[in-house]
Amino acid sequence: MDSLDRFVDQVASTISENHCKEGAEASFIFGISGKWGEGKTYFLKRLEPKLVDNGFTIVKINPWKFASDKRSEEHTSELQSHS
């Protein structure tokens, strides 16, 4: 197991433990920032199956897809109504 695998396991565990605490919100959002090519997508692809295995539902939003779409607020409202 390499250091990235250990880090992904640690992040998945931290998210799961904190989300399951009494009084925790039913849903939450987290973000990852970094420069182009620093491995954000790679990291998320490794994290996703671990969260799914822990019972999480993953909703992916590509902001570039809606950047010029005037209906982006409508899409956001629709997602919020399903949570």
C-alpha positions as CSV (number, residue, x, y, z in Angstrom):
1,M,0.0,0.0,0.0
2,D,1.5,3.3,-1.0
3,S,1.2,6.6,0.8
4,L,-1.6,7.8,-1.5
5,D,-3.6,4.7,-0.7
6,R,-3.1,5.4,3.1
7,F,-4.1,9.0,2.6
8,V,-7.2,8.0,0.7
9,D,-8.1,5.5,3.4
10,Q,-7.6,8.2,6.1
11,V,-9.8,10.7,4.2
12,A,-12.6,8.2,3.7
13,S,-12.4,7.2,7.3
14,T,-12.5,10.8,8.5
15,I,-15.4,11.6,6.3
16,S,-17.3,8.5,7.4
17,E,-16.6,9.0,11.1
18,N,-17.6,12.7,11.1
19,H,-20.6,12.3,8.9
20,C,-22.0,9.5,11.2
21,K,-21.6,11.6,14.4
22,E,-24.8,12.5,16.3
23,G,-26.0,15.9,15.1
24,A,-24.1,15.7,11.8
25,E,-25.9,17.1,8.8
26,A,-27.6,14.6,6.5
27,S,-25.6,15.8,3.5
28,F,-22.4,17.8,3.0
29,I,-20.2,19.1,0.3
30,F,-16.4,19.2,0.3
31,G,-14.0,20.6,-2.3
32,I,-10.5,19.9,-3.4
33,S,-8.4,22.7,-4.9
34,G,-5.0,22.5,-6.6
35,K,-3.2,23.4,-9.8
36,W,-3.8,21.7,-13.1
37,G,-2.2,18.2,-13.1
38,E,-1.7,17.9,-9.4
39,G,-3.9,14.8,-9.1
40,K,-7.3,16.1,-7.9
41,T,-9.3,13.9,-10.3
42,Y,-7.0,10.9,-9.6
43,F,-7.5,11.3,-5.9
44,L,-11.3,11.6,-6.2
45,K,-11.4,8.4,-8.4
46,R,-9.6,6.6,-5.7
47,L,-11.8,8.0,-2.9
48,E,-15.2,7.5,-4.5
49,P,-15.3,3.7,-4.2
50,K,-14.3,3.8,-0.6
51,L,-17.1,6.2,0.2
52,V,-19.6,4.2,-1.8
53,D,-18.6,1.1,0.2
54,N,-19.4,3.1,3.3
55,G,-22.9,3.8,2.1
56,F,-22.4,7.3,0.6
57,T,-24.1,8.5,-2.6
58,I,-21.8,10.5,-4.8
59,V,-23.1,13.3,-6.9
60,K,-20.7,14.7,-9.4
61,I,-21.1,18.2,-10.8
62,N,-19.1,19.6,-13.6
63,P,-19.2,23.4,-13.3
64,W,-17.7,23.8,-16.7
65,K,-20.7,22.1,-18.3
66,F,-23.0,24.8,-16.9
67,A,-20.7,27.8,-17.1
68,S,-22.6,29.5,-19.9
69,D,-26.0,28.0,-19.0
70,K,-28.4,30.5,-17.6
71,R,-30.3,27.6,-16.0
72,S,-27.5,26.6,-13.7
73,E,-29.5,27.8,-10.7
74,E,-32.4,25.6,-11.8
75,H,-30.0,22.6,-11.9
76,T,-28.7,23.4,-8.4
77,S,-32.2,23.7,-7.0
78,E,-33.1,20.4,-8.5
79,L,-30.1,18.7,-6.9
80,Q,-30.9,20.3,-3.5
81,S,-34.5,19.0,-3.7
82,H,-33.2,15.4,-4.0
83,S,-31.0,15.6,-0.9
